[in-house]
């Protein structure tokens, strides 16, 4: 009984503390808060990309599934290298992480739009691999 009560109290405290650390990105002023907000944004963009990619890939034939996998892996390498280059001007500064993650999120959303366009090609469109 005591163990159950302790566990319940511990979970309640964890829940309360998690709410205390929730980010209000509209009011972010410190670098740590802004970094947390761009990290959230990147996570959301990445989740949408993954969902879009998985849905599109499932519509393809096996050979095309392998091709899109290779394309996606190459795109990820490009995105990461490109964003490291684009954010190099602030490397080592307090905003370097924010600049890098902002770039990654922007390119990730752009790739999501590209995949959605490919997935939405009409039947018979010869420019679409489907």
C-alpha positions, 0 to 999 in steps of 0.5 A: 500500500505504501509503495502504491502511494509513493508511486502515485505521489511521484507520478503526480509530482512528475506531471506537475513538473512537466507542466512547469517546464512546458515552453510558451514559444510566443513568450520565449526570450532567453536563448535556452527557451528559443533553442527549445522552441526551434527544437520543438519545431524541428521535431514537428517538421520531422514527424510530418516528413516521416509520416508523408514519406512512409505514406508515399513510399507505401504507394510505390512498387518495390523497385521504386521503394528502394529508389525513394529510400536512397533518394531520401537518405541522400537528401538527408545528407544534403540537408544536414551538410547544407544547413551546417554550411548555411549556419557556419556564420554563427558557429560557436555563438550562442545562437548557432544551435538555433540557426542550424535547427531553424535551417533543418526545419525549413528544409524538412518542411520543403521536402515534405511539400515535395513528397506531398506533390509527388504523392498527389500526382494524377494517374497518367502523369508521366513526370511522376514516379508512381 
